[in-house]
Amino acid sequence: MRLMSRKGQRQRCRRRIQDRGPVALVAKRKSLHCQQDDNYDVDTGISCPDLPEDILRHIHAKMTLRDAARAACASHTFRHNWISRPNLKFSLETLGLNRNASRDVITRDLISKIDLIMQNRSGISMKALDLNLYSCENIDFAYLDSWLRIAVTPGIEELILTLPLPSIVFETAPPIVSVYNFPCSLLSNGSGNSIQYLNLCYCTLRPTAGLGCLRSLTRLHMYCTQITGDELWCLLLNSPALVCLKIWYCEEIISLKIPSLLQGLRFLEVAECDRLQVVESNAPNLTTFYFEGFIGEISLGGSLQVKTLCMICLRQTNIVCYARQSLVSIAPNVETLTISSPNEMVNTPMLSSKFLHLKLLQISMGMAFSGVYDYLSLVSFLDASPCLENFILAISQHRMGHASILGEPSHDLRQIPQQRHDKLKSVTITGFCSAKSLVELTCHILENTTSLDCLTLDTTCHPSCSVTKSDKCHPLMDGDSLVEAQKALLAIRRYVAGKVPSMVKLNILEPCSRCHVVESLVSTAKLS
């Protein structure tokens, strides 16, 4: 048989990794069991020890943690790679543990397996450690200290720590909440110089002025982490290379300040920090800002680089009005703007300020039953956005409180003169109803937008038909929603369809006929 060259072996091996996955290259003959010296692959005819070491490392690194451990039982070469495996990810799935077992059993088995592997790695550097202990309870924090001392050494690049929900110790008076205190001292003395990604969940972080410089840190994510605004400021001052900062449910932060030192910060995400009152960013090159929660004082330093801005405020009213009044000064060059408001009690005002670069506007509104909001006032956004190309309006309401247009003479529809939207190409309205002001907004867009290509009016409460095992949409629309959907369809036919130019594609989405055929007939009967 003609011998295959070393280059040919390498190419064939790479093809098999892509086609069948790396585990396919590990010999699985039952007769081998755990013999240490035979690594022959019966499928490829390749002897693993004859392959270049970089190829073998690549094969082993592509395996899951469980498969990598099994391969190490059958091969001296893979055993060496296992011992020096640079990336370790520990969870119920990667260790093959039973998720349905009791939490005591899960905790015992997960801790014992992780500890055995980590103790065997003592003195061996690693690049990434991902510890997911969320399913455990009553963890002895001494184990965490030991594992982190082994992992956090010069060369570590990624550290992800997901701990269980904090437990309450009732034996003390008063009861205290037991939360793991991340040892910041591990990041000093040069050990934190190489870390690029730090993700902490359900722990305490108390950085001090003595913290070493995290000069390589580009991503910092904190979820339910106990850290104050001053402590976070200290951490940020020592992270000059930071590009992405995400902060979720960090309730000790009252004032979040971003230093101008962070020249490379591009992405800032702040969500559900209940006590947060001030967000002040002086990062000059920030491009994306995502905020979710209760809006207090927000300043992005007049950054001209912010292109994407998202404001989701589900517990605060009149956010659309706030956005029209304030966001032009916060992010004057925004190109993509997303706003979510639970209820609007104040109409959107007409102002002279402009979103000169805005191309995509998405507004989500949940309306109370009062029906006081005038949808036509959203023309203020259209008028302020001369470059707007895509407008998406999502309306969520269980029962319409607005006055229906049905029964109104067509000549009573209001019009706003001298408003042209010459760049607008696509308009989508989900939750479209028969509210008079919404129909007026739709007609205004059709009559004043010569560039429009597509208009989509969705009369359902859901984006698509999602069929379950019962062969029905889930969730089904209730009776009131179905009645309103039928009214909306009638309003479209009577007031909108005739105004659609021939070059504009009109898409009308209605309740699924398969799931709502009976209900639709009942709704039609009610209309008549």
C-alpha positions in Angstrom: 0.0 0.0 0.0 1.2 3.4 -0.9 2.3 5.3 2.2 0.6 8.6 2.9 2.8 11.6 3.4 2.8 13.5 6.6 1.1 16.5 4.8 -1.5 14.2 3.4 -2.2 12.7 6.9 -2.6 16.2 8.3 -5.1 17.3 5.6 -7.1 14.1 5.8 -7.2 14.4 9.6 -8.5 18.0 9.4 -11.2 16.9 6.9 -12.4 14.2 9.3 -12.6 16.7 12.1 -14.8 18.9 10.0 -17.0 16.1 8.6 -17.4 13.8 11.6 -16.2 15.7 14.7 -13.1 15.2 16.7 -14.4 12.3 18.7 -14.6 10.2 15.6 -10.8 10.1 15.4 -10.5 8.3 18.8 -10.2 4.5 18.6 -13.3 2.9 20.0 -12.6 -0.8 19.5 -14.0 -2.8 22.4 -10.9 -4.9 22.5 -8.8 -1.9 23.4 -10.7 -0.9 26.5 -8.2 1.2 28.4 -4.9 0.0 26.9 -2.4 2.8 27.1 -0.2 2.0 24.1 -2.5 1.4 21.2 -3.9 4.6 19.7 -4.7 3.2 16.2 -7.8 4.5 14.4 -9.5 1.7 12.5 -11.5 4.1 10.4 -8.7 6.3 9.0 -5.7 3.9 9.2 -3.8 6.7 11.0 -1.7 6.0 14.0 -2.3 8.9 16.4 1.2 9.1 17.8 2.5 9.6 14.2 0.5 12.8 13.8 2.0 16.2 14.5 1.5 17.2 18.1 -0.3 20.3 17.2 -2.9 18.3 15.3 -3.4 16.0 18.3 -3.8 19.0 20.6 -6.4 20.5 18.2 -8.3 17.2 18.1 -8.4 16.9 21.9 -9.3 20.6 22.4 -12.3 20.2 20.2 -13.7 17.4 22.3 -16.2 18.0 25.1 -14.8 17.6 28.6 -16.3 14.2 29.1 -15.1 12.8 25.8 -11.6 14.3 26.4 -11.4 12.4 29.7 -12.5 9.2 28.0 -9.9 9.6 25.3 -7.2 10.1 27.9 -8.0 6.6 29.2 -7.1 5.1 25.9 -4.0 7.0 24.9 -0.8 8.1 26.5 -0.7 11.0 24.1 -4.3 12.1 24.9 -3.6 11.7 28.6 -0.7 14.2 28.3 -3.0 16.6 26.5 -5.7 16.0 29.1 -3.4 17.0 31.9 -2.3 20.1 30.1 -5.8 20.9 28.7 -5.9 24.7 28.6 -9.7 25.2 28.7 -11.9 23.7 31.4 -15.6 24.1 31.6 -17.4 22.5 34.5 -21.2 22.0 34.7 -23.8 19.3 35.1 -23.8 18.8 31.3 -20.0 18.7 30.7 -19.5 16.2 33.6 -22.5 14.0 32.6 -24.3 14.3 35.9 -28.0 13.7 36.5 -29.9 17.0 36.6 -32.9 15.3 38.2 -31.0 14.2 41.3 -31.5 16.0 44.6 -29.5 19.2 45.1 -27.5 17.5 47.9 -26.4 14.7 45.5 -25.7 17.2 42.7 -23.6 19.3 45.0 -21.6 16.4 46.3 -20.9 14.8 42.9 -20.1 18.1 41.1 -17.8 19.3 43.8 -16.0 16.0 44.1 -15.4 15.7 40.4 -14.2 19.3 39.9 -11.9 19.0 42.9 -10.3 15.9 41.7 -9.6 17.4 38.3 -8.4 20.8 39.7 -6.1 19.3 42.3 -4.4 17.2 39.5 -3.9 20.5 37.6 -2.0 22.2 40.5 1.0 23.9 39.1 -0.2 23.6 35.4 -1.3 26.9 33.8 -4.6 27.2 32.0 -6.2 29.7 29.7 -9.9 29.5 30.5 -11.9 28.3 33.5 -15.7 28.2 33.4 -17.3 27.1 36.7 -21.1 26.7 36.6 -22.3 25.8 40.1 -25.8 27.3 39.9 -27.5 23.9 40.6 -25.6 23.4 43.9 -26.4 24.6 47.4 -24.4 25.1 50.6 -21.0 25.0 48.9 -18.0 25.1 51.1 -16.3 28.3 49.9 -12.9 26.8 50.7 -13.2 24.7 47.5 -13.7 27.8 45.4 -10.7 29.5 47.0 -8.6 26.4 46.3 -9.7 26.1 42.6 -9.2 29.8 41.9 -5.7 29.7 43.4 -4.9 27.0 41.0 -6.5 28.7 37.9 -5.7 32.3 38.4 -2.1 32.4 37.5 -0.1 34.3 34.8 -1.5 33.1 31.5 -5.2 32.8 32.5 -7.3 34.6 29.8 -11.0 33.8 30.7 -12.7 33.3 34.0 -16.4 32.6 34.3 -17.8 32.0 37.7 -21.6 31.2 38.1 -22.5 30.5 41.7 -25.8 29.4 43.3 -28.3 31.8 44.7 -27.1 33.2 48.0 -28.1 31.1 50.9 -29.5 32.4 54.3 -27.8 31.3 57.5 -30.5 31.2 60.1 -28.2 30.0 62.9 -26.9 33.6 63.4 -28.8 36.4 65.0 -29.8 38.2 62.9 -29.8 35.8 60.0 -27.1 36.6 57.4 -26.9 36.0 53.6 -24.0 33.8 52.7 -22.3 35.1 49.5 -19.0 34.1 48.1 -16.4 36.9 48.3 -14.2 36.8 45.2 -10.5 37.0 46.3 -9.4 40.1 44.4 -5.9 39.5 45.8 -5.5 36.8 43.2 -5.6 39.4 40.5 -2.7 41.4 41.9 1.1 40.8 41.6 0.8 40.3 37.8 -1.6 37.3 38.0 -4.4 39.4 36.4 -2.3 40.8 33.6 -3.3 38.2 31.1 -7.0 37.9 31.9 -9.2 39.1 29.0 -12.7 38.1 30.0 -14.1 38.1 33.6 -17.7 37.0 34.2 -19.0 36.9 37.8 -22.5 35.8 38.8 -23.9 35.7 42.4 -20.8 36.7 44.3 -19.2 39.7 46.1 -16.5 41.8 44.5 -14.6 44.3 46.6 -11.7 45.7 44.6 -9.4 48.2 46.4 -6.8 50.7 45.4 -4.2 47.9 45.8 -5.7 46.0 42.9 -3.2 45.2 40.2 -3.6 46.5 36.6 -5.8 44.3 34.5 -4.1 45.5 31.4 -5.5 42.8 29.1 -9.2 42.8 30.3 -11.5 43.6 27.4 -14.8 42.1 28.6 -16.3 42.5 32.1 -19.7 41.0 32.8 -21.3 41.1 36.3 -24.7 39.6 37.1 -26.1 39.9 40.6 -22.7 40.9 41.9 -22.4 42.8 45.1 -20.2 45.8 44.3 -20.6 49.5 45.0 -20.2 52.3 42.5 -16.9 53.4 44.1 -15.6 49.9 44.0 -16.5 49.5 40.3 -14.8 52.9 39.6 -11.6 51.5 41.1 -11.9 48.3 39.0 -12.5 50.3 35.8 -9.5 52.5 36.5 -7.4 49.4 36.5 -8.9 48.1 33.2 -7.6 50.4 30.5 -8.2 48.0 27.6 -11.9 47.4 28.4 -14.2 47.1 25.3 -17.4 45.6 26.7 -19.0 46.2 30.1 -22.3 44.5 31.2 -23.9 45.1 34.5 -27.1 43.2 35.5 -29.0 43.2 38.8 -26.1 44.9 40.8 -28.3 46.5 43.4 -25.5 48.2 45.4 -24.6 50.6 42.6 -26.3 54.0 43.0 -24.0 56.0 40.8 -22.3 54.4 37.8 -19.4 56.4 36.4 -17.2 55.5 33.5 -13.8 57.2 33.3 -12.5 58.8 30.2 -9.4 56.5 30.6 -11.5 53.8 28.8 -10.6 54.9 25.3 -11.5 51.5 23.8 -14.9 51.0 25.5 -17.5 50.4 22.8 -20.3 48.5 24.4 -22.1 49.4 27.7 -25.1 47.4 29.0 -26.8 48.3 32.3 -29.9 46.4 33.4 -32.2 46.2 36.4 -29.9 47.8 38.9 -32.8 48.9 41.1 -31.0 51.5 43.2 -29.2 53.1 40.3 -29.8 56.8 40.0 -27.0 58.1 37.8 -25.2 56.8 34.7 -22.4 59.0 33.6 -20.0 57.8 30.9 -17.0 59.8 29.8 -15.7 57.0 27.5 -15.1 58.9 24.2 -15.6 56.0 21.8 -18.7 54.3 23.1 -20.9 53.1 20.2 -23.6 51.0 21.8 -25.6 51.8 25.0 -28.2 49.3 26.3 -30.3 50.4 29.3 -33.1 48.5 31.1 -34.6 49.6 34.3 -35.8 52.9 35.9 -34.3 55.9 34.2 -32.7 58.5 36.4 -29.9 60.8 35.3 -28.1 59.6 32.1 -25.1 61.3 30.5 -22.9 59.9 27.8 -20.6 62.8 27.8 -22.1 64.1 24.6 -20.4 61.2 22.8 -20.7 61.6 19.0 -19.8 57.9 18.5 -23.0 56.3 20.0 -24.8 54.7 17.0 -27.0 52.2 18.8 -29.2 53.1 21.8 -31.8 50.9 23.5 -34.0 52.1 26.4 -36.3 49.4 27.9 -38.3 50.8 30.9 -41.1 48.4 31.9 -41.9 50.1 35.2 -41.9 53.7 34.1 -44.4 55.6 32.1 -44.0 58.2 29.3 -40.6 56.9 28.1 -41.5 57.7 24.5 -42.0 61.3 25.4 -38.8 61.3 27.4 -36.9 59.8 24.5 -38.2 62.5 22.1 -37.2 65.3 24.5 -33.9 64.1 25.9 -32.2 61.5 23.7 -31.1 64.0 21.0 -28.8 65.6 23.4 -27.6 62.3 25.0 -26.8 60.6 21.7 -27.0 63.2 18.8 -25.7 60.8 16.1 -27.7 57.7 17.0 -28.5 55.5 14.0 -30.5 52.7 15.6 -33.0 53.6 18.4 -35.1 51.2 20.4 -37.6 52.4 23.0 -39.9 50.2 25.2 -42.6 51.8 27.4 -45.3 50.1 29.5 -47.7 53.0 29.1 -47.9 56.5 27.6 -50.1 59.0 29.3 -48.6 62.1 27.6 -48.5 62.6 23.8 -45.2 62.9 22.0 -44.5 66.6 21.5 -43.5 68.3 18.3 -40.0 69.7 18.8 -37.3 71.4 16.6 -34.5 69.0 17.7 -33.5 66.4 15.1 -32.1 62.9 15.0 -30.1 63.7 11.9 -28.6 60.2 11.4 -31.4 57.9 12.7 -32.1 55.1 10.2 -33.9 52.5 12.3 -36.6 53.4 14.9 -38.3 50.7 17.0 -41.0 51.7 19.6 -42.8 49.2 21.8 -45.8 50.5 23.7 -48.0 48.8 26.3 -51.2 50.8 26.5 -53.5 51.0 29.6 -57.2 50.9 29.1 -57.7 54.7 29.3 -56.7 55.2 25.7 -55.5 58.7 26.2 -52.4 58.5 24.0 -52.6 59.9 20.5 -50.7 57.6 18.1 -50.6 60.3 15.5 -48.3 62.3 17.7 -45.5 59.8 16.8 -45.2 61.9 13.6 -42.9 64.0 15.8 -40.3 61.2 15.5 -40.7 60.8 11.8 -40.4 64.6 11.3 -37.3 64.7 13.4 -35.6 61.9 11.5 -34.9 62.9 7.9 -32.8 59.8 7.2 -35.2 57.3 8.7 -35.5 54.2 6.6 -37.2 51.6 8.9 -40.0 52.3 11.4 -41.3 49.5 13.7 -44.2 50.1 16.1 -45.2 47.3 18.4 -48.4 47.8 20.5 -49.4 45.4 23.3 -52.7 45.8 25.0 -55.2 43.2 26.2 -58.2 45.4 25.6 -58.3 48.5 23.5 -59.2 51.7 25.3 -59.0 54.0 22.4 -61.9 55.2 20.3 -62.4 53.0 17.3 -62.5 54.5 13.9 -65.4 52.3 12.8 -68.4 54.4 12.2 -66.4 57.6 11.7 -66.8 59.4 8.4 -63.6 59.3 6.4 -63.4 63.0 6.0 -63.0 63.3 9.8 -59.5 61.9 9.7 -56.9 64.4 10.9 -54.0 65.4 8.7 -50.7 67.0 9.5 -49.7 69.3 6.6 -46.1 69.9 5.2 -44.6 66.7 6.6 -42.5 64.7 4.1 -40.6 61.5 4.9 -38.6 60.9 1.8 -36.2 58.2 3.0 -38.7 55.9 4.8 -38.8 52.5 3.0 -40.3 50.0 5.5 -43.1 50.4 8.1 -44.3 47.6 10.4 -47.0 47.9 13.0 -47.7 44.9 15.2 -50.7 44.8 17.4 -52.5 47.0 14.8 -56.0 47.9 16.1 -58.9 50.0 15.0 -57.9 53.0 17.2 -58.7 56.1 15.2 -55.3 57.8 15.9 -53.4 54.7 14.8 -55.3 54.6 11.5 -54.6 58.3 11.1 -50.9 57.7 11.7 -50.9 54.9 9.0 -52.7 57.0 6.5 -50.4 59.9 7.2 -47.4 57.7 6.4 -48.9 56.5 3.2 -49.8 60.0 2.0 -46.5 61.6 2.9 -43.9 59.0 2.1 -42.9 58.7 -1.6 -40.0 56.3 -0.9 -42.1 53.6 0.9 -41.6 50.0 -0.4 -43.4 47.9 2.2 -46.2 48.4 4.8 -46.9 45.5 7.2 -49.9 45.6 9.5 -50.1 42.8 12.0 -53.5 42.5 13.7 -52.5 39.6 16.0 -50.9 39.8 19.4 -48.1 37.4 18.4 -45.5 37.5 15.6 -46.3 34.1 14.1 -48.3 30.9 14.4 -46.3 28.6 16.8 -47.9 25.2 16.5 -47.8 22.9 19.6 -48.4 19.2 19.9 -52.1 19.9 20.2 -51.9 21.4 16.7 -52.9 24.8 18.0 -51.3 28.2 18.2 -49.7 29.0 21.5 -50.7 31.1 23.2 -54.2 31.4 21.8 -55.7 34.8 21.4 -58.5 35.5 23.8 -62.0 36.5 22.8 -61.5 40.3 23.2 -58.3 40.2 21.1 -60.1 38.3 18.3 -62.9 40.8 18.2 -60.5 43.7 18.0 -58.5 41.9 15.3 -61.6 41.6 13.2 -62.3 45.3 13.7 -58.7 46.1 12.7 -59.1 44.1 9.5 -62.3 46.0 8.7 -60.6 49.3 9.4 -57.7 48.4 7.1 -60.1 47.5 4.2 -62.2 50.7 4.7 -59.6 53.4 5.4 -56.1 52.1 4.6 -56.1 49.8 1.6 -57.4 52.4 -0.8 -54.5 54.8 0.0 -51.7 52.2 -0.7 -49.8 53.2 -3.9 -49.4 50.5 -6.5 -45.6 50.3 -5.9 -46.0 49.7 -2.2 -46.3 46.1 -0.9 -49.1 45.8 1.7 -48.8 42.8 4.1 -51.7 42.1 6.4 -51.4 39.6 9.1 -54.5 38.2 10.8 -55.3 35.5 13.3 -54.4 31.9 12.2 -57.4 30.6 10.3 -56.7 27.0 11.4 -56.6 27.8 15.1 -59.2 30.6 15.2 -61.7 29.6 12.5 -64.6 29.2 15.0 -63.6 32.2 17.0 -63.3 34.3 13.9 -66.9 33.5 12.9 -68.1 34.4 16.3 -66.2 37.7 16.2 -67.6 38.5 12.8 -71.1 37.9 14.1 -70.4 40.3 17.0 -69.3 43.0 14.5 -72.5 42.7 12.5 
